[in-house]
Amino acid sequence: MAITFTDEASDIFTTTLRHIRPTMADTFYTGRAFFLRLYDQRRIMIDGGREIQQNIMIDSPPGGSYGRGDELDISKKQLFTALRMPWATYYSAITEDGQDGIENNGASAIMNLAKLRLEAARQKIEDDVATDFFLDGTNNGGKVLVGLRAAVDNGDTVATYGGITRASTGIGSRIRGNVNTVGGSFSLDVATARTMDAVVGTKKPDLILTTRTLWSRFHDRLQVSEQFPKTDRGRRLANAGFEALSWMGADVVYDDKCPAGQMFFLNTSTFTFYVHQQRHFVLDGPHTPANVDQRTTRLFLACQLLCDNPRLNTIATGLT
């Protein structure tokens, strides 16, 4: 039996989707400033597991100076615990009708159609993940990525993070971020104070994320020499098309998904972006329903964001 044009078109469509999927993943990660920073420095691909586990140090072993005849403390202490997060899974569906093979004559036309639909699917997932990046992980019934609002919280809004209850002392104190809700008019003094909230020794924020409006106010208050990125990380952002300023060693960029009035002062070395190897923009299909001339291919991404030291990060809210 001869192959129908519709079957041939479907083969071309599916082959094209699988061919352009790898480059699509790179486009996704470079589409957002925080994604780009994590992709460069803090992306980890893992091949499975029911949940993601990030070990964190919560205490130091006994030790110190001693004199002649002093008894040494050799007591056993709990030095580590673990943050645990479930996978967040995202999908988008690409459906082709049998009519597509007829109305889009020729391999080139079918390939262009496949590219357009895959681009739309990528943008759908990117938009969903980019939105969730700034939230606390409770939207959509909690079936989402646990974002910055949860990672950087001090316990007042998000009491538990990674299975550990935030507290003022003990283990819980190690995962308390810095939250400033004073708000008010933005100034460089505010930026300095919020940056210093997250400074411990030589560790300090290297990325400041905010809204387009607040970024513009930041820009207007800086000296001309500070209106250009000074680090290799900042120049990488600029080369990728992001408008980056320089402030106290941190790159300042805006993100349209950042909620109004908020500014995040982030030490990106404390974040890890986990991606599941078996759900890294994986295409599943095409699947053909029994009662309709259609084929559906689904695109999947499984990921999670985890911060192992929230106290090195700050969020300011209510800024105008």
KANOR-V19323 format. One record per residue. N is the residue number from 1. RES is the residue in three letters. PSI is psi in radians with two decimals (* if undefined). OMEGA is omega as a letter, one per 20 degrees, with the letter a starting at -180 (999 if undefined). NEAR is the number of other ideal C-beta (glycine too) atoms within 8 Angstrom. Layout:
n=N res=RES psi=PSI omega=OMEGA near=NEAR
n=N res=RES psi=PSI omega=OMEGA near=NEAR
This chain:
n=1 res=MET psi=2.32 omega=a near=2
n=2 res=ALA psi=2.57 omega=r near=3
n=3 res=ILE psi=2.25 omega=r near=5
n=4 res=THR psi=2.82 omega=r near=6
n=5 res=PHE psi=-0.61 omega=a near=7
n=6 res=THR psi=-0.75 omega=r near=10
n=7 res=ASP psi=-0.72 omega=r near=9
n=8 res=GLU psi=-0.74 omega=r near=10
n=9 res=ALA psi=-0.70 omega=r near=13
n=10 res=SER psi=-0.70 omega=r near=12
n=11 res=ASP psi=-0.78 omega=r near=8
n=12 res=ILE psi=-0.76 omega=a near=12
n=13 res=PHE psi=-0.86 omega=a near=17
n=14 res=THR psi=-0.76 omega=r near=11
n=15 res=THR psi=-0.71 omega=r near=8
n=16 res=THR psi=-0.76 omega=r near=12
n=17 res=LEU psi=-0.82 omega=a near=14
n=18 res=ARG psi=-0.50 omega=a near=8
n=19 res=HIS psi=-0.68 omega=a near=6
n=20 res=ILE psi=-0.06 omega=a near=11
n=21 res=ARG psi=-0.77 omega=a near=12
n=22 res=PRO psi=-0.76 omega=r near=6
n=23 res=THR psi=-0.51 omega=r near=7
n=24 res=MET psi=-0.65 omega=r near=12
n=25 res=ALA psi=-0.75 omega=r near=10
n=26 res=ASP psi=-0.70 omega=r near=8
n=27 res=THR psi=-0.67 omega=r near=9
n=28 res=PHE psi=-0.86 omega=a near=12
n=29 res=TYR psi=-0.49 omega=a near=11
n=30 res=THR psi=0.10 omega=a near=10
n=31 res=GLY psi=-0.23 omega=a near=8
n=32 res=ARG psi=2.54 omega=a near=11
n=33 res=ALA psi=-0.79 omega=a near=13
n=34 res=PHE psi=-0.71 omega=r near=12
n=35 res=PHE psi=-0.80 omega=a near=14
n=36 res=LEU psi=-0.75 omega=r near=14
n=37 res=ARG psi=-0.76 omega=r near=13
n=38 res=LEU psi=-0.69 omega=a near=15
n=39 res=TYR psi=-0.68 omega=a near=10
n=40 res=ASP psi=-0.69 omega=a near=9
n=41 res=GLN psi=-0.57 omega=a near=8
n=42 res=ARG psi=0.51 omega=r near=11
n=43 res=ARG psi=2.29 omega=r near=11
n=44 res=ILE psi=2.22 omega=r near=8
n=45 res=MET psi=2.17 omega=r near=8
n=46 res=ILE psi=2.73 omega=a near=10
n=47 res=ASP psi=0.14 omega=r near=6
n=48 res=GLY psi=-2.86 omega=a near=6
n=49 res=GLY psi=2.50 omega=a near=6
n=50 res=ARG psi=-0.55 omega=r near=3
n=51 res=GLU psi=2.97 omega=r near=8
n=52 res=ILE psi=2.32 omega=a near=12
n=53 res=GLN psi=2.21 omega=r near=8
n=54 res=GLN psi=1.97 omega=r near=12
n=55 res=ASN psi=2.46 omega=r near=7
n=56 res=ILE psi=2.54 omega=r near=12
n=57 res=MET psi=2.27 omega=a near=7
n=58 res=ILE psi=-0.14 omega=a near=9
n=59 res=ASP psi=2.96 omega=r near=7
n=60 res=SER psi=2.67 omega=r near=5
n=61 res=PRO psi=2.78 omega=r near=6
n=62 res=PRO psi=2.61 omega=a near=8
n=63 res=GLY psi=3.10 omega=a near=5
n=64 res=GLY psi=-2.99 omega=a near=4
n=65 res=SER psi=2.74 omega=r near=3
n=66 res=TYR psi=2.78 omega=a near=5
n=67 res=GLY psi=3.13 omega=a near=5
n=68 res=ARG psi=2.21 omega=r near=3
n=69 res=GLY psi=-0.03 omega=r near=3
n=70 res=ASP psi=2.50 omega=r near=6
n=71 res=GLU psi=2.30 omega=a near=3
n=72 res=LEU psi=2.39 omega=r near=6
n=73 res=ASP psi=1.98 omega=r near=6
n=74 res=ILE psi=0.42 omega=a near=4
n=75 res=SER psi=2.59 omega=r near=5
n=76 res=LYS psi=2.32 omega=a near=2
n=77 res=LYS psi=2.66 omega=r near=7
n=78 res=GLN psi=2.00 omega=a near=6
n=79 res=LEU psi=-0.43 omega=a near=8
n=80 res=PHE psi=2.66 omega=r near=8
n=81 res=THR psi=-3.05 omega=a near=9
n=82 res=ALA psi=2.43 omega=r near=10
n=83 res=LEU psi=2.40 omega=a near=14
n=84 res=ARG psi=2.30 omega=a near=10
n=85 res=MET psi=2.49 omega=r near=12
n=86 res=PRO psi=2.84 omega=r near=8
n=87 res=TRP psi=2.46 omega=r near=11
n=88 res=ALA psi=2.21 omega=a near=12
n=89 res=THR psi=2.44 omega=a near=9
n=90 res=TYR psi=2.65 omega=r near=11
n=91 res=TYR psi=2.85 omega=r near=9
n=92 res=SER psi=2.55 omega=a near=11
n=93 res=ALA psi=2.42 omega=r near=9
n=94 res=ILE psi=2.01 omega=a near=13
n=95 res=THR psi=2.30 omega=r near=8
n=96 res=GLU psi=2.36 omega=r near=15
n=97 res=ASP psi=2.74 omega=r near=7
n=98 res=GLY psi=-0.51 omega=r near=9
n=99 res=GLN psi=-0.42 omega=a near=7
n=100 res=ASP psi=-0.66 omega=a near=12
n=101 res=GLY psi=-0.41 omega=r near=15
n=102 res=ILE psi=-0.76 omega=a near=10
n=103 res=GLU psi=-0.39 omega=r near=6
n=104 res=ASN psi=1.49 omega=a near=11
n=105 res=ASN psi=2.40 omega=r near=5
n=106 res=GLY psi=2.64 omega=a near=6
n=107 res=ALA psi=-0.69 omega=a near=6
n=108 res=SER psi=-0.76 omega=a near=6
n=109 res=ALA psi=-0.71 omega=a near=9
n=110 res=ILE psi=-0.69 omega=r near=15
n=111 res=MET psi=-0.70 omega=r near=11
n=112 res=ASN psi=-0.70 omega=r near=9
n=113 res=LEU psi=-0.74 omega=r near=12
n=114 res=ALA psi=-0.75 omega=a near=13
n=115 res=LYS psi=-0.74 omega=a near=10
n=116 res=LEU psi=-0.76 omega=a near=8
n=117 res=ARG psi=-0.65 omega=r near=11
n=118 res=LEU psi=-0.65 omega=r near=14
n=119 res=GLU psi=-0.73 omega=r near=9
n=120 res=ALA psi=-0.70 omega=r near=10
n=121 res=ALA psi=-0.76 omega=r near=12
n=122 res=ARG psi=-0.77 omega=a near=14
n=123 res=GLN psi=-0.61 omega=r near=8
n=124 res=LYS psi=-0.85 omega=a near=9
n=125 res=ILE psi=-0.75 omega=r near=15
n=126 res=GLU psi=-0.76 omega=a near=11
n=127 res=ASP psi=-0.74 omega=r near=8
n=128 res=ASP psi=-0.83 omega=a near=10
n=129 res=VAL psi=-0.72 omega=a near=12
n=130 res=ALA psi=-0.64 omega=r near=12
n=131 res=THR psi=-0.83 omega=a near=9
n=132 res=ASP psi=-0.39 omega=r near=13
n=133 res=PHE psi=-0.50 omega=a near=14
n=134 res=PHE psi=0.02 omega=a near=13
n=135 res=LEU psi=-3.05 omega=a near=13
n=136 res=ASP psi=0.11 omega=r near=11
n=137 res=GLY psi=0.15 omega=a near=12
n=138 res=THR psi=-0.18 omega=r near=5
n=139 res=ASN psi=2.79 omega=a near=9
n=140 res=ASN psi=0.71 omega=r near=5
n=141 res=GLY psi=0.31 omega=r near=4
n=142 res=GLY psi=0.13 omega=a near=7
n=143 res=LYS psi=0.83 omega=a near=6
n=144 res=VAL psi=2.97 omega=r near=12
n=145 res=LEU psi=2.47 omega=r near=11
n=146 res=VAL psi=1.89 omega=a near=13
n=147 res=GLY psi=-2.91 omega=a near=14
n=148 res=LEU psi=-0.60 omega=a near=13
n=149 res=ARG psi=-0.51 omega=r near=12
n=150 res=ALA psi=-0.70 omega=a near=12
n=151 res=ALA psi=-0.68 omega=a near=15
n=152 res=VAL psi=0.00 omega=a near=15
n=153 res=ASP psi=2.77 omega=r near=17
n=154 res=ASN psi=0.06 omega=a near=8
n=155 res=GLY psi=-0.26 omega=a near=11
n=156 res=ASP psi=-0.64 omega=r near=5
n=157 res=THR psi=-0.77 omega=r near=7
n=158 res=VAL psi=1.73 omega=a near=11
n=159 res=ALA psi=-0.55 omega=a near=5
n=160 res=THR psi=2.38 omega=r near=8
n=161 res=TYR psi=2.17 omega=r near=14
n=162 res=GLY psi=0.46 omega=r near=11
n=163 res=GLY psi=0.03 omega=a near=7
n=164 res=ILE psi=2.31 omega=r near=11
n=165 res=THR psi=2.22 omega=r near=7
n=166 res=ARG psi=2.47 omega=a near=14
n=167 res=ALA psi=2.94 omega=a near=10
n=168 res=SER psi=-0.33 omega=r near=5
n=169 res=THR psi=2.95 omega=r near=5
n=170 res=GLY psi=-2.72 omega=a near=5
n=171 res=ILE psi=-0.72 omega=a near=9
n=172 res=GLY psi=-0.44 omega=a near=13
n=173 res=SER psi=-0.34 omega=a near=10
n=174 res=ARG psi=-0.28 omega=a near=9
n=175 res=ILE psi=0.42 omega=r near=15
n=176 res=ARG psi=2.11 omega=r near=14
n=177 res=GLY psi=-3.10 omega=r near=14
n=178 res=ASN psi=2.10 omega=a near=13
n=179 res=VAL psi=2.23 omega=r near=12
n=180 res=ASN psi=2.04 omega=a near=11
n=181 res=THR psi=0.25 omega=a near=6
n=182 res=VAL psi=-0.70 omega=r near=6
n=183 res=GLY psi=-2.58 omega=a near=9
n=184 res=GLY psi=-3.05 omega=a near=8
n=185 res=SER psi=2.33 omega=r near=5
n=186 res=PHE psi=2.45 omega=r near=11
n=187 res=SER psi=2.91 omega=r near=7
n=188 res=LEU psi=-0.48 omega=r near=7
n=189 res=ASP psi=-0.68 omega=r near=6
n=190 res=VAL psi=-0.77 omega=r near=11
n=191 res=ALA psi=-0.71 omega=r near=14
n=192 res=THR psi=-0.82 omega=a near=9
n=193 res=ALA psi=-0.76 omega=a near=9
n=194 res=ARG psi=-0.58 omega=r near=14
n=195 res=THR psi=-0.79 omega=a near=16
n=196 res=MET psi=-0.43 omega=r near=7
n=197 res=ASP psi=-0.52 omega=a near=10
n=198 res=ALA psi=0.19 omega=a near=15
n=199 res=VAL psi=2.20 omega=r near=9
n=200 res=VAL psi=1.92 omega=a near=7
n=201 res=GLY psi=-2.16 omega=r near=4
n=202 res=THR psi=-0.01 omega=a near=3
n=203 res=LYS psi=2.24 omega=a near=8
n=204 res=LYS psi=2.88 omega=a near=13
n=205 res=PRO psi=2.49 omega=r near=15
n=206 res=ASP psi=-0.03 omega=r near=12
n=207 res=LEU psi=2.25 omega=r near=13
n=208 res=ILE psi=2.11 omega=a near=16
n=209 res=LEU psi=2.39 omega=r near=13
n=210 res=THR psi=-2.99 omega=r near=14
n=211 res=THR psi=2.91 omega=r near=14
n=212 res=ARG psi=-0.69 omega=a near=7
n=213 res=THR psi=-0.86 omega=a near=7
n=214 res=LEU psi=-0.57 omega=r near=13
n=215 res=TRP psi=-0.70 omega=r near=14
n=216 res=SER psi=-0.68 omega=r near=8
n=217 res=ARG psi=-0.67 omega=r near=9
n=218 res=PHE psi=-0.84 omega=a near=15
n=219 res=HIS psi=-0.77 omega=a near=9
n=220 res=ASP psi=-0.40 omega=a near=6
n=221 res=ARG psi=-0.11 omega=a near=7
n=222 res=LEU psi=2.71 omega=r near=11
n=223 res=GLN psi=2.70 omega=a near=5
n=224 res=VAL psi=-0.68 omega=a near=5
n=225 res=SER psi=-0.37 omega=a near=5
n=226 res=GLU psi=-0.03 omega=a near=9
n=227 res=GLN psi=0.27 omega=r near=9
n=228 res=PHE psi=2.47 omega=a near=9
n=229 res=PRO psi=2.44 omega=a near=12
n=230 res=LYS psi=-0.24 omega=a near=5
n=231 res=THR psi=2.86 omega=r near=10
n=232 res=ASP psi=-0.63 omega=r near=5
n=233 res=ARG psi=-0.75 omega=r near=12
n=234 res=GLY psi=-0.70 omega=r near=12
n=235 res=ARG psi=-0.54 omega=r near=9
n=236 res=ARG psi=-0.73 omega=r near=10
n=237 res=LEU psi=-0.77 omega=a near=15
n=238 res=ALA psi=-0.72 omega=r near=12
n=239 res=ASN psi=-0.45 omega=r near=6
n=240 res=ALA psi=0.00 omega=r near=8
n=241 res=GLY psi=0.07 omega=r near=4
n=242 res=PHE psi=2.50 omega=r near=9
n=243 res=GLU psi=1.93 omega=a near=7
n=244 res=ALA psi=2.26 omega=r near=13
n=245 res=LEU psi=2.99 omega=r near=15
n=246 res=SER psi=2.24 omega=a near=14
n=247 res=TRP psi=2.02 omega=r near=12
n=248 res=MET psi=0.69 omega=r near=8
n=249 res=GLY psi=0.02 omega=a near=7
n=250 res=ALA psi=2.60 omega=r near=13
n=251 res=ASP psi=2.32 omega=a near=15
n=252 res=VAL psi=2.06 omega=a near=11
n=253 res=VAL psi=2.78 omega=r near=14
n=254 res=TYR psi=2.69 omega=r near=11
n=255 res=ASP psi=2.21 omega=a near=13
n=256 res=ASP psi=-0.23 omega=r near=6
n=257 res=LYS psi=-0.15 omega=r near=8
n=258 res=CYS psi=2.24 omega=a near=12
n=259 res=PRO psi=2.63 omega=a near=6
n=260 res=ALA psi=2.41 omega=r near=5
n=261 res=GLY psi=0.08 omega=a near=10
n=262 res=GLN psi=2.62 omega=r near=13
n=263 res=MET psi=2.20 omega=a near=15
n=264 res=PHE psi=2.26 omega=r near=14
n=265 res=PHE psi=1.81 omega=a near=14
n=266 res=LEU psi=2.37 omega=r near=15
n=267 res=ASN psi=1.73 omega=a near=12
n=268 res=THR psi=-0.25 omega=r near=12
n=269 res=SER psi=-0.24 omega=r near=8
n=270 res=THR psi=-0.08 omega=a near=11
n=271 res=PHE psi=2.55 omega=r near=13
n=272 res=THR psi=2.33 omega=r near=12
n=273 res=PHE psi=1.92 omega=a near=13
n=274 res=TYR psi=2.40 omega=r near=12
n=275 res=VAL psi=2.32 omega=r near=13
n=276 res=HIS psi=2.19 omega=a near=13
n=277 res=GLN psi=-0.56 omega=a near=9
n=278 res=GLN psi=-0.02 omega=r near=8
n=279 res=ARG psi=0.65 omega=r near=12
n=280 res=HIS psi=1.39 omega=a near=11
n=281 res=PHE psi=0.89 omega=r near=12
n=282 res=VAL psi=2.39 omega=r near=9
n=283 res=LEU psi=2.29 omega=r near=11
n=284 res=ASP psi=2.13 omega=a near=8
n=285 res=GLY psi=-2.95 omega=j near=9
n=286 res=PRO psi=2.65 omega=r near=10
n=287 res=HIS psi=2.39 omega=a near=9
n=288 res=THR psi=2.05 omega=r near=7
n=289 res=PRO psi=2.70 omega=a near=7
n=290 res=ALA psi=-0.43 omega=a near=4
n=291 res=ASN psi=0.29 omega=a near=3
n=292 res=VAL psi=2.57 omega=a near=5
n=293 res=ASP psi=1.30 omega=a near=6
n=294 res=GLN psi=2.74 omega=r near=10
n=295 res=ARG psi=2.35 omega=a near=11
n=296 res=THR psi=2.25 omega=r near=13
n=297 res=THR psi=2.35 omega=a near=15
n=298 res=ARG psi=2.49 omega=a near=12
n=299 res=LEU psi=2.25 omega=a near=17
n=300 res=PHE psi=2.52 omega=r near=12
n=301 res=LEU psi=2.27 omega=r near=14
n=302 res=ALA psi=2.22 omega=a near=13
n=303 res=CYS psi=3.03 omega=r near=14
n=304 res=GLN psi=2.60 omega=r near=13
n=305 res=LEU psi=2.36 omega=a near=15
n=306 res=LEU psi=2.32 omega=r near=14
n=307 res=CYS psi=2.15 omega=a near=13
n=308 res=ASP psi=-0.06 omega=r near=9
n=309 res=ASN psi=1.26 omega=a near=11
n=310 res=PRO psi=-0.46 omega=a near=13
n=311 res=ARG psi=-0.23 omega=r near=11
n=312 res=LEU psi=0.35 omega=a near=11
n=313 res=ASN psi=2.68 omega=a near=18
n=314 res=THR psi=2.53 omega=r near=15
n=315 res=ILE psi=2.32 omega=r near=16
n=316 res=ALA psi=2.34 omega=a near=13
n=317 res=THR psi=2.86 omega=r near=10
n=318 res=GLY psi=0.35 omega=r near=9
n=319 res=LEU psi=2.53 omega=r near=14
n=320 res=THR psi=* omega=999 near=7
